[in-house]
Amino acid sequence: MTALAQAKILYATQAIQACLDAGGAIFASIIDYDAVAAQPELSDVSRLSFLRKDYSFLFERFYYYLEDSGSNEMGMIVFDELDQAKSHLLLGQMTEYFLKTRKGLERSGLIIPEPFFVHSDLTMGVQIVDLAPYVLNWRFRAGKMTKPSRLELQPW
C-alpha cells in the first residue's frame, strides 16, 4: 500500500510538472460548500436559468488570460460530466450567459461558448485536471476556511 501511494504521488507530481512545463495555467473559483449545497432544486426552474456567479467570475478570468496571451487561440471549457439533468441545466445556463448577455457575448469571442462534458475515469486529460481542484480543496485555506489542510500537498 505504501508503494502504491508513493507511485500515485509521483504520478501526480510528474503530471502537474508536465503541465507547468507545457505552459499550462489553472483557473479556479473557490466557494463555500454550504453555498453550493443550498442551491435550488432542479424543480425550481425559475431560479435555475442564471449562471452561478462563481462560473461567471471563472469565465472572466479565463477570458482575460486568453486576451493577454496575444495569440489567436480560443479557450475551450471541459467539464467532468455530472448527472445528465445537471449537465443539461449547466449547458442551458452557459447558453444564456454566452449568447444573451453583453459580457457573455464579448467573452464568446475567445471562449467557445459550448462546453464539452467528458467522463474523467475515461479521459486522461480530465484526470490530470481533476488534480487541481483536489489540491486546492485539501491545501488552500483563507479567511473563514478552518478545516485542516493536507501539508503533504504544500509543494503544489
Backbone as a printed PyTorch tensor [residue, N CA C, xyz], in Angstrom:
tensor([[[  0.8250,  -1.2020,   0.0000],
         [  0.0000,   0.0000,   0.0000],
         [  0.8650,   1.2600,   0.0000]],

        [[  1.9720,   1.2160,   0.7460],
         [  2.8680,   2.3660,   0.7800],
         [  3.4540,   2.6250,  -0.5950]],

        [[  3.8830,   1.5640,  -1.2750],
         [  4.4640,   1.7140,  -2.6120],
         [  3.4280,   2.2680,  -3.5900]],

        [[  2.1940,   1.8140,  -3.5020],
         [  1.1370,   2.3150,  -4.3730],
         [  0.8900,   3.8000,  -4.1150]],

        [[  0.8470,   4.1760,  -2.8590],
         [  0.6490,   5.5920,  -2.5110],
         [  1.8020,   6.4390,  -3.0310]],

        [[  3.0270,   5.9470,  -2.8910],
         [  4.1930,   6.6820,  -3.3870],
         [  4.1410,   6.8150,  -4.9100]],

        [[  3.7070,   5.7650,  -5.5910],
         [  3.5950,   5.8100,  -7.0500],
         [  2.5410,   6.8310,  -7.4750]],

        [[  1.4390,   6.8980,  -6.7560],
         [  0.3980,   7.8640,  -7.0820],
         [  0.8820,   9.2910,  -6.8670]],

        [[  1.6150,   9.5100,  -5.7850],
         [  2.1660,  10.8440,  -5.5200],
         [  3.1670,  11.2210,  -6.6060]],

        [[  4.0100,  10.2790,  -7.0280],
         [  4.9750,  10.5350,  -8.0930],
         [  4.2570,  10.8520,  -9.4040]],

        [[  3.2180,  10.0770,  -9.7280],
         [  2.4290,  10.3290, -10.9450],
         [  1.8490,  11.7360, -10.9040]],

        [[  1.2160,  12.0910,  -9.8030],
         [  0.5890,  13.4050,  -9.6880],
         [  1.6270,  14.5140,  -9.8010]],

        [[  2.7590,  14.3440,  -9.1520],
         [  3.8250,  15.3430,  -9.2040],
         [  4.3270,  15.5150, -10.6290]],

        [[  4.5800,  14.4220, -11.3210],
         [  5.0890,  14.4950, -12.6870],
         [  4.0300,  15.0340, -13.6470]],

        [[  2.7690,  14.7010, -13.4390],
         [  1.6900,  15.2080, -14.2950],
         [  1.5510,  16.7150, -14.1470]],

        [[  1.5700,  17.1890, -12.9200],
         [  1.4660,  18.6360, -12.6850],
         [  2.6830,  19.3520, -13.2570]],

        [[  3.8700,  18.7800, -13.0660],
         [  5.0850,  19.3990, -13.6010],
         [  5.0590,  19.4400, -15.1240]],

        [[  4.5820,  18.3800, -15.7650],
         [  4.4860,  18.3540, -17.2270],
         [  3.5500,  19.4460, -17.7270]],

        [[  2.4480,  19.6550, -17.0240],
         [  1.5180,  20.7200, -17.4010],
         [  2.1550,  22.0910, -17.2470]],

        [[  2.8730,  22.2900, -16.1630],
         [  3.5560,  23.5680, -15.9520],
         [  4.6240,  23.7940, -17.0110]],

        [[  5.3900,  22.7460, -17.3360],
         [  6.4350,  22.8500, -18.3550],
         [  5.8580,  23.1850, -19.7290]],

        [[  4.6340,  22.7390, -19.9900],
         [  3.9760,  22.9920, -21.2760],
         [  3.2490,  24.3370, -21.2910]],

        [[  3.3660,  25.1060, -20.2020],
         [  2.7330,  26.4210, -20.1470],
         [  1.2980,  26.3930, -19.6680]],

        [[  0.9080,  25.3260, -19.0130],
         [ -0.4560,  25.2050, -18.5130],
         [ -0.7450,  26.2280, -17.4270]],

        [[ -2.0070,  26.5860, -17.3080],
         [ -2.4520,  27.5160, -16.2750],
         [ -3.7180,  26.9470, -15.6490]],

        [[ -3.9300,  27.2750, -14.3950],
         [ -5.0970,  26.7910, -13.6680],
         [ -5.9630,  27.9810, -13.2830]],

        [[ -7.2600,  27.8380, -13.5110],
         [ -8.2300,  28.8390, -13.0950],
         [ -9.2100,  28.1370, -12.1780]],

        [[ -9.5040,  28.7500, -11.0530],
         [-10.3920,  28.1050, -10.1000],
         [-11.2440,  29.1450,  -9.3850]],

        [[-12.4490,  28.7480,  -9.0700],
         [-13.3190,  29.5260,  -8.1930],
         [-13.4630,  28.7140,  -6.9220]],

        [[-13.1860,  29.3290,  -5.8200],
         [-13.2860,  28.6310,  -4.5440],
         [-14.4890,  29.2010,  -3.8090]],

        [[-15.4660,  28.3260,  -3.5530],
         [-16.6780,  28.7630,  -2.8870],
         [-16.9720,  27.8340,  -1.7240]],

        [[-17.7740,  28.3200,  -0.8280],
         [-18.1590,  27.5620,   0.3470],
         [-19.0600,  26.3970,  -0.0630]],

        [[-18.7380,  25.2250,   0.4060],
         [-19.5240,  24.0240,   0.0910],
         [-20.9860,  24.2160,   0.4680]],

        [[-21.2290,  24.8380,   1.6060],
         [-22.6070,  25.0340,   2.0590],
         [-23.3910,  25.9350,   1.1030]],

        [[-22.7070,  26.8710,   0.4380],
         [-23.3830,  27.7390,  -0.5260],
         [-23.8370,  26.9360,  -1.7350]],

        [[-23.0290,  26.0020,  -2.1810],
         [-23.4050,  25.1520,  -3.3140],
         [-24.5210,  24.2100,  -2.9000]],

        [[-24.4310,  23.6540,  -1.7070],
         [-25.4600,  22.7350,  -1.2230],
         [-26.8070,  23.4290,  -1.0900]],

        [[-26.7970,  24.7380,  -0.8770],
         [-28.0390,  25.4910,  -0.7100],
         [-28.6460,  25.9310,  -2.0430]],

        [[-28.0600,  25.5170,  -3.1670],
         [-28.6090,  25.8640,  -4.4860],
         [-30.0220,  25.3100,  -4.6220]],

        [[-30.8600,  25.9610,  -5.4180],
         [-32.2360,  25.4890,  -5.5840],
         [-32.2960,  24.1130,  -6.2390]],

        [[-33.3630,  23.4070,  -5.9690],
         [-33.5720,  22.0850,  -6.5550],
         [-33.8760,  22.2110,  -8.0440]],

        [[-33.6790,  21.1210,  -8.7770],
         [-33.9600,  21.1240, -10.2020],
         [-35.4080,  21.4870, -10.5100]],

        [[-36.3110,  21.2570,  -9.5670],
         [-37.7190,  21.5640,  -9.7970],
         [-38.0000,  23.0680,  -9.7770]],

        [[-37.0940,  23.8700,  -9.2130],
         [-37.2750,  25.3210,  -9.1350],
         [-36.6660,  25.9680, -10.3820]],

        [[-37.3120,  25.7540, -11.5270],
         [-36.7750,  26.1720, -12.8170],
         [-36.5940,  27.6790, -12.9130]],

        [[-37.4530,  28.4610, -12.2950],
         [-37.3760,  29.9100, -12.4270],
         [-36.0640,  30.4790, -11.8860]],

        [[-35.4600,  29.8310, -10.9100],
         [-34.2230,  30.3310, -10.3150],
         [-32.9920,  29.6680, -10.9180]],

        [[-33.1870,  28.7590, -11.8560],
         [-32.0630,  27.9820, -12.3680],
         [-31.5600,  28.4380, -13.7250]],

        [[-32.1360,  29.4750, -14.3140],
         [-31.7220,  29.8720, -15.6530],
         [-30.4720,  30.7480, -15.6470]],

        [[-30.0460,  31.2240, -14.4930],
         [-28.8860,  32.0970, -14.4150],
         [-27.6370,  31.3070, -14.0560]],

        [[-26.5480,  31.6770, -14.6980],
         [-25.2540,  31.0660, -14.4130],
         [-24.7920,  31.5110, -13.0260]],

        [[-24.3010,  30.5690, -12.2460],
         [-23.8050,  30.9230, -10.9090],
         [-22.6770,  31.9430, -11.0330]],

        [[-22.5770,  32.8170, -10.0460],
         [-21.5930,  33.8880, -10.0540],
         [-20.1560,  33.3610, -10.1030]],

        [[-19.8890,  32.2310,  -9.4380],
         [-18.5240,  31.7020,  -9.4530],
         [-18.1210,  31.2800, -10.8590]],

        [[-19.0540,  30.7400, -11.6320],
         [-18.7440,  30.3900, -13.0310],
         [-18.4860,  31.6520, -13.8390]],

        [[-19.3000,  32.6740, -13.6360],
         [-19.1300,  33.9300, -14.3570],
         [-17.7480,  34.5220, -14.0800]],

        [[-17.3250,  34.5480, -12.8250],
         [-16.0020,  35.0640, -12.4730],
         [-14.8980,  34.1980, -13.0810]],

        [[-15.0990,  32.8970, -13.0670],
         [-14.1150,  31.9810, -13.6410],
         [-13.9580,  32.2330, -15.1410]],

        [[-15.0700,  32.3850, -15.8520],
         [-15.0080,  32.6390, -17.2950],
         [-14.3810,  34.0050, -17.5740]],

        [[-14.6080,  34.9730, -16.6850],
         [-13.9910,  36.2900, -16.8290],
         [-12.4720,  36.1820, -16.7590]],

        [[-11.9730,  35.4860, -15.7570],
         [-10.5220,  35.3250, -15.6050],
         [ -9.9280,  34.5770, -16.8020]],

        [[-10.6340,  33.5470, -17.2520],
         [-10.1890,  32.7660, -18.3990],
         [-10.1290,  33.6460, -19.6450]],

        [[-11.1380,  34.4620, -19.8500],
         [-11.1850,  35.3760, -20.9960],
         [ -9.9930,  36.3300, -20.9700]],

        [[ -9.7450,  36.9680, -19.8250],
         [ -8.6440,  37.9320, -19.7570],
         [ -7.2920,  37.2490, -19.9300]],

        [[ -7.1740,  36.0290, -19.4560],
         [ -5.9350,  35.2720, -19.6810],
         [ -5.7250,  35.0580, -21.1820]],

        [[ -6.7610,  34.6320, -21.8870],
         [ -6.6570,  34.4160, -23.3270],
         [ -6.3690,  35.7270, -24.0530]],

        [[ -7.0320,  36.7920, -23.6340],
         [ -6.8310,  38.0990, -24.2480],
         [ -5.3880,  38.5720, -24.0640]],

        [[ -4.8450,  38.3900, -22.8620],
         [ -3.4780,  38.8190, -22.5660],
         [ -2.4240,  37.9580, -23.2490]],

        [[ -2.7990,  36.7430, -23.6640],
         [ -1.8140,  35.8560, -24.2940],
         [ -1.3780,  36.3770, -25.6540]],

        [[ -2.2040,  37.2190, -26.2780],
         [ -1.8350,  37.8140, -27.5500],
         [ -1.8990,  36.8640, -28.7360]],

        [[ -2.3610,  35.6600, -28.5260],
         [ -2.4530,  34.7130, -29.6330],
         [ -3.8610,  34.7380, -30.2060]],

        [[ -4.0500,  34.0530, -31.2950],
         [ -5.3770,  33.9650, -31.9070],
         [ -6.1030,  32.7010, -31.4890]],

        [[ -5.6700,  32.0840, -30.4120],
         [ -6.2840,  30.8380, -29.9740],
         [ -7.5320,  31.1160, -29.1490]],

        [[ -8.4390,  30.1400, -29.1710],
         [ -9.6550,  30.2380, -28.3770],
         [ -9.5690,  29.2610, -27.2190]],

        [[-10.2830,  29.5640, -26.1470],
         [-10.3420,  28.6890, -24.9930],
         [-11.5160,  27.7370, -25.0900]],

        [[-11.3540,  26.5900, -24.5010],
         [-12.3920,  25.5750, -24.5000],
         [-12.6630,  25.1750, -23.0560]],

        [[-13.9210,  25.0350, -22.7190],
         [-14.3190,  24.6460, -21.3680],
         [-14.6760,  23.1670, -21.3850]],

        [[-14.0570,  22.4170, -20.4760],
         [-14.3130,  20.9870, -20.3790],
         [-14.7480,  20.6890, -18.9580]],

        [[-15.8940,  20.0410, -18.8210],
         [-16.4120,  19.6620, -17.5070],
         [-16.4010,  18.1520, -17.3700]],

        [[-16.1340,  17.7090, -16.1740],
         [-16.3480,  16.3120, -15.8320],
         [-17.8610,  16.1440, -15.8080]],

        [[-18.3630,  15.1660, -16.5420],
         [-19.8090,  15.0380, -16.6880],
         [-20.4940,  14.8080, -15.3450]],

        [[-21.5260,  15.6010, -15.1240],
         [-22.3790,  15.4590, -13.9530],
         [-23.4900,  14.4980, -14.3450]],

        [[-24.4680,  14.3130, -13.4700],
         [-25.6040,  13.5290, -13.9290],
         [-26.2510,  14.3110, -15.0660]],

        [[-26.9520,  13.6280, -15.9270],
         [-27.4280,  14.2160, -17.1640],
         [-28.3060,  15.4470, -16.9590]],

        [[-29.1710,  15.4460, -15.9790],
         [-30.0460,  16.5960, -15.7300],
         [-29.2250,  17.8250, -15.3460]],

        [[-28.2240,  17.6490, -14.5040],
         [-27.3860,  18.7850, -14.0980],
         [-26.5220,  19.2760, -15.2590]],

        [[-26.0570,  18.3520, -16.1070],
         [-25.2810,  18.7510, -17.2820],
         [-26.1350,  19.5870, -18.2240]],

        [[-27.3840,  19.1730, -18.4600],
         [-28.2880,  19.9390, -19.3230],
         [-28.5790,  21.3090, -18.7180]],

        [[-28.7620,  21.3570, -17.4120],
         [-29.0150,  22.6250, -16.7280],
         [-27.8350,  23.5790, -16.9120]],

        [[-26.6060,  23.0920, -16.6650],
         [-25.4170,  23.9200, -16.8190],
         [-25.2570,  24.3620, -18.2710]],

        [[-25.5100,  23.4860, -19.2080],
         [-25.4220,  23.8330, -20.6230],
         [-26.4100,  24.9550, -20.9550]],

        [[-27.6160,  24.8600, -20.4480],
         [-28.6080,  25.9150, -20.6730],
         [-28.1930,  27.2370, -20.0530]],

        [[-27.6410,  27.1960, -18.8530],
         [-27.1870,  28.4130, -18.1790],
         [-26.0450,  29.0670, -18.9460]],

        [[-25.1210,  28.2350, -19.4410],
         [-23.9960,  28.7810, -20.2030],
         [-24.4680,  29.3660, -21.5310]],

        [[-25.4430,  28.7450, -22.1560],
         [-26.0040,  29.2760, -23.3980],
         [-26.6100,  30.6520, -23.1410]],

        [[-27.4010,  30.7670, -22.0810],
         [-27.9950,  32.0570, -21.7150],
         [-26.9050,  33.1070, -21.4850]],

        [[-25.8510,  32.7200, -20.7620],
         [-24.7740,  33.6480, -20.4320],
         [-24.0080,  34.0850, -21.6810]],

        [[-23.5350,  33.1210, -22.4640],
         [-22.6650,  33.4490, -23.5960],
         [-23.4040,  34.0350, -24.7920]],

        [[-24.6610,  33.7540, -24.9480],
         [-25.3780,  34.2170, -26.1360],
         [-26.3840,  35.3270, -25.8630]],

        [[-26.7000,  35.5830, -24.5710],
         [-27.7480,  36.5620, -24.2960],
         [-27.3560,  37.6450, -23.2990]],

        [[-26.0840,  37.6940, -22.8920],
         [-25.6370,  38.7920, -22.0370],
         [-24.4960,  39.5210, -22.7500]],

        [[-24.3530,  40.7980, -22.4560],
         [-23.3100,  41.6030, -23.0990],
         [-21.9200,  41.0370, -22.8230]],

        [[-21.6410,  40.7600, -21.5540],
         [-20.3220,  40.2290, -21.2050],
         [-20.1060,  38.8400, -21.7930]],

        [[-21.1390,  38.0140, -21.7580],
         [-21.0200,  36.6800, -22.3200],
         [-20.7420,  36.7180, -23.8150]],

        [[-21.4630,  37.5900, -24.5260],
         [-21.2300,  37.7270, -25.9730],
         [-19.7950,  38.1560, -26.2550]],

        [[-19.2950,  39.1100, -25.4760],
         [-17.9190,  39.5700, -25.6420],
         [-16.9360,  38.4180, -25.3870]],

        [[-17.1710,  37.6890, -24.3410],
         [-16.2420,  36.6100, -23.9680],
         [-16.3210,  35.4250, -24.9190]],

        [[-17.4460,  35.2660, -25.6030],
         [-17.5450,  34.1640, -26.5590],
         [-16.6630,  34.4010, -27.7790]],

        [[-16.0700,  35.5920, -27.8760],
         [-15.0920,  35.8530, -28.9330],
         [-13.7850,  35.1040, -28.7140]],

        [[-13.5140,  34.7260, -27.4620],
         [-12.2820,  33.9920, -27.1490],
         [-12.5380,  32.6480, -26.4790]],

        [[-13.7390,  32.4310, -25.9840],
         [-14.0810,  31.1680, -25.3170],
         [-15.1950,  30.5040, -26.1160]],

        [[-14.9870,  29.2660, -26.5030],
         [-16.0440,  28.5280, -27.1950],
         [-17.2180,  28.4330, -26.2330]],

        [[-18.3920,  28.9490, -26.6230],
         [-19.4940,  29.0790, -25.6570],
         [-20.2200,  27.7890, -25.2970]],

        [[-19.8330,  26.6850, -25.8430],
         [-20.4810,  25.4230, -25.5040],
         [-19.4470,  24.4750, -24.9060]],

        [[-19.6700,  24.0370, -23.6810],
         [-18.6710,  23.1880, -23.0260],
         [-18.6980,  21.7520, -23.5520]],

        [[-17.6160,  21.0690, -23.3090],
         [-17.5470,  19.6350, -23.5520],
         [-17.7190,  18.9360, -22.2160]],

        [[-18.4930,  17.8890, -22.1880],
         [-18.6640,  17.0830, -20.9870],
         [-18.0010,  15.7360, -21.2460]],

        [[-17.1070,  15.3490, -20.3520],
         [-16.3770,  14.0910, -20.5150],
         [-16.4030,  13.3160, -19.2040]],

        [[-16.0990,  12.0480, -19.2790],
         [-16.0020,  11.2110, -18.0850],
         [-14.5330,  11.1590, -17.6660]],

        [[-14.2140,  11.6260, -16.4670],
         [-12.8180,  11.6930, -16.0490],
         [-12.1920,  10.3190, -15.8940]],

        [[-13.0050,   9.3080, -15.6130],
         [-12.4120,   7.9830, -15.4770],
         [-12.0270,   7.3990, -16.8330]],

        [[-12.4530,   8.0270, -17.9230],
         [-12.1340,   7.5490, -19.2610],
         [-11.1810,   8.4720, -20.0220]],

        [[-10.9450,   9.6610, -19.5060],
         [-10.2030,  10.6730, -20.2470],
         [ -9.0060,  11.1480, -19.4300]],

        [[ -7.7970,  10.8240, -19.9050],
         [ -6.5950,  11.1530, -19.1360],
         [ -6.4550,  12.6540, -18.8930]],

        [[ -6.7350,  13.4710, -19.8910],
         [ -6.5960,  14.9150, -19.7160],
         [ -7.4490,  15.4380, -18.5820]],

        [[ -8.6530,  14.9240, -18.4440],
         [ -9.5230,  15.3780, -17.3680],
         [ -9.0760,  14.7880, -16.0360]],

        [[ -8.4920,  13.6130, -16.0490],
         [ -7.9370,  13.0750, -14.8080],
         [ -6.8520,  14.0080, -14.2790]],

        [[ -6.0260,  14.5180, -15.1710],
         [ -4.9770,  15.4540, -14.7530],
         [ -5.6060,  16.7390, -14.2360]],

        [[ -6.6330,  17.2300, -14.9230],
         [ -7.3140,  18.4470, -14.4740],
         [ -7.9650,  18.2370, -13.1100]],

        [[ -8.4070,  17.0270, -12.8190],
         [ -9.0080,  16.7350, -11.5150],
         [ -8.0180,  16.9320, -10.3670]],

        [[ -6.7240,  16.8820, -10.6610],
         [ -5.7220,  17.0790,  -9.6090],
         [ -5.7780,  18.5020,  -9.0420]],

        [[ -6.0390,  19.4820,  -9.8910],
         [ -6.0290,  20.8810,  -9.4340],
         [ -7.0740,  21.1370,  -8.3540]],

        [[ -8.3430,  20.8110,  -8.5830],
         [ -9.3050,  21.0640,  -7.5020],
         [ -9.0520,  20.1930,  -6.2820]],

        [[ -8.5060,  18.9990,  -6.4820],
         [ -8.1820,  18.1450,  -5.3410],
         [ -7.1540,  18.8460,  -4.4500]],

        [[ -6.0880,  19.3440,  -5.0690],
         [ -5.0480,  20.0290,  -4.2990],
         [ -5.6120,  21.2890,  -3.6510]],

        [[ -6.3510,  22.0850,  -4.4220],
         [ -6.9340,  23.3060,  -3.8510],
         [ -7.8740,  22.9920,  -2.7010]],

        [[ -8.6990,  21.9750,  -2.8790],
         [ -9.6680,  21.6050,  -1.8520],
         [ -8.9930,  21.1780,  -0.5520]],

        [[ -7.9120,  20.4470,  -0.6530],
         [ -7.2790,  19.9030,   0.5470],
         [ -6.1240,  20.7470,   1.0900]],

        [[ -5.6490,  21.7480,   0.3130],
         [ -4.4950,  22.5050,   0.7740],
         [ -4.7700,  23.9960,   0.9910]],

        [[ -5.4730,  24.6400,   0.0770],
         [ -5.6720,  26.0850,   0.1520],
         [ -6.6000,  26.4370,   1.3090]],

        [[ -6.2040,  27.4270,   2.0930],
         [ -7.0280,  27.9300,   3.1850],
         [ -6.8970,  29.4500,   3.2390]],

        [[ -8.0230,  30.1320,   3.4190],
         [ -8.0330,  31.5890,   3.5660],
         [ -9.2940,  31.9770,   4.3240]],

        [[ -9.2630,  33.1290,   4.9410],
         [-10.4490,  33.6570,   5.6100],
         [-11.0400,  32.7050,   6.6230]],

        [[-12.2980,  32.3580,   6.4240],
         [-13.0310,  31.5190,   7.3710],
         [-12.8740,  30.0320,   7.0970]],

        [[-11.9590,  29.6700,   6.2220],
         [-11.7420,  28.2500,   5.9030],
         [-10.9030,  27.6370,   7.0270]],

        [[-11.5470,  26.9360,   7.9300],
         [-10.8740,  26.4720,   9.1380],
         [-10.6000,  24.9690,   9.1670]],

        [[-11.1110,  24.2410,   8.1980],
         [-10.8630,  22.8000,   8.2010],
         [ -9.3810,  22.5430,   7.9690]],

        [[ -8.8470,  21.4720,   8.5480],
         [ -7.4100,  21.2140,   8.4040],
         [ -7.0310,  20.9450,   6.9480]],

        [[ -5.8190,  21.3750,   6.5990],
         [ -5.3260,  21.1290,   5.2460],
         [ -4.2990,  20.0020,   5.2790]],

        [[ -3.9570,  19.4890,   4.1080],
         [ -3.0020,  18.3850,   3.9980],
         [ -1.6390,  18.9760,   3.6520]],

        [[ -0.7520,  18.9390,   4.6260],
         [  0.5620,  19.5660,   4.4680],
         [  1.4130,  18.9290,   3.3780]],

        [[  1.1660,  17.6440,   3.0690],
         [  1.9760,  16.9920,   2.0390],
         [  1.6920,  17.5650,   0.6460]],

        [[  0.6210,  18.3640,   0.5410],
         [  0.3130,  18.9980,  -0.7300],
         [  0.9520,  20.3780,  -0.8520]],

        [[  1.7180,  20.7870,   0.1180],
         [  2.3590,  22.0940,   0.1650],
         [  3.1260,  22.4310,  -1.1260]],

        [[  3.9040,  21.5230,  -1.7090],
         [  4.6620,  21.9020,  -2.9070],
         [  3.7910,  22.3200,  -4.0800]],

        [[  2.5460,  21.9220,  -4.0950],
         [  1.6820,  22.2200,  -5.2260],
         [  0.8860,  23.4610,  -4.9630]]])
